[in-house]
Amino acid sequence: MNLRYLVAAAVVSVACAGIASADSTADSSEHPYPAAFPKGHYGALNALPDWGGIWYLNFGPPSGGRPERPDLKGKYLKDYQHWVAEVKATHGNVPHYASYCQPPGMPGIMGVGQYPVEFLFTPGRVTMHFEAWMQWRNIFTDGRKHPDPDDLDPTFYGNSIGQWEGGTLVVDTIGFKTVTQLGMGMEHSDQMHIIERIHLKKGDSNTLVDEMTVEDPLALAKPWHTTYTYRRSRTQQLLEFICEENNRNPVNAEGQTEFE
């Protein structure tokens, strides 16, 4: 075997051993965010509410009435009205500029009906694992703050920090890409801000409630309030979702996605 390879391998082995040793002996009390240093924090999870199993969206508003719609304003209202007119004129055959495998991001992923979601509790973090598009969403509960605006990298699901108020997880999310939508044809700005209160329904431990308030000073005339409820299954598990496996929609010369 090449001598240089043996020497290089030995150096890497020693370096990795040093890293592993440093990690294993690190005192978690020295680190303020247990999401990255979970050892010694698992016992506290027993005090959290039982959200085990997977959760399916209940269709329709919880009260049985008509759901509140986003109250758009300015450019965003005009763009939506133009989109609606185009939908009516073409009987729904409007251009689609994104891949059909592109996930909806927030807040749309919370209202995907046919695919369930699972909540994973670990020290300092709640992870939402969506069957749809096999997406995940991190909600950090270890006391960290949002990054400074200059350091915030916009994403489909934003930057989520949360805290437990009894059995309710209060989630504050900012930092969204503007390719996501409030609803079909309803765009938002990069100033969108979402607050959620997620909890089990009083008197019904098999129903989960997400009370959501969406604010956007540029796109919305007033905060938009909406509520999603989910029913629990303890006997099923999430399935694999590989959208690209059946992604057969062609793209024309103008970059528009078409149906075959």
Secondary structure, DSSP 8 states (H G I E B T S, - for coil): --HHHHHHHHHHHHHHHHHHHHHHH--GGG-S-TTTS-TT-GGGGGGS----SEEEE-SS-TTSS------B-HHHHHHHHHHHHHHHHTTT---B-S-TTS---TTGGGG-SSS-EEEEEETTEEEEEETGGGEEEEEE-SS-----GGG---BSS-EEEEEEETTEEEEEEE-B-TTSEEETTEE--TT-EEEEEEEEETTEEEEEEEEEEEE-TTTBSS-EEEEEEEEEESS-------GGGG----B-TTS-B---
